[in-house]
Amino acid sequence: MRRMTPTDGPDPGQPTPGERRLDRPPSDRYRTDEPAARESQEGGGGSFGRGLAFGALTAIGVAAAIAVLGGIVLVTAGLIALAALGGWAVAIAVRVGSAGTVAKRPRAVMAAVLAALAVAGGQLGLWLFARYEGGVLGPVDYLAETFGLLVPIELAFAVVAGWLASR
């Protein structure tokens, strides 16, 4: 009596008579062949709106940090470094949110504008804190009297850092 070896049996690719096989496995119905659908499922898709949202949320955080550090902690010259770091963070958030779907120039403009708005919002927060403490000056008068040239320097550093980091 002879033993059967794997090569003696029917070809595994060929069905034996009476055996039923599917053309493809049932799990194939869940597979997508489109790269865009695969990216959106993995969270890799980006857009102009998403870049704007990520950048705006980061800008709000930067504005709050400027208001807290300048108003409560009483940091003055360190606000320049914070503005530059904030511009860089806004640009990175815009770049991550857009995920390569927005061209360099519009992305750089978006990051620079959001960085400028972050610094302006932080300065407005400083003025509001001063009003809360009993100040009576308007925002421009207060910022000019208290911080002088630091405000435009912060603005310039934030815009330049945002522009360069977003490219």
Secondary structure, DSSP 8 states (H G I E B T S, - for coil): -----TTTS--TTS--TT----SS-GGGGG----HHHHHHHHT----HHHHHHHHHHHHHHHHHHHHIIIIIS--STHHHHHHHHHHHHHHHHHHHHHTT-S-HHHHHHHHHHHHHHHHHHHHHHHHHHHHHTT--S-HHHHHHHHTTTHHHHHHHHHHHHHHHHH-
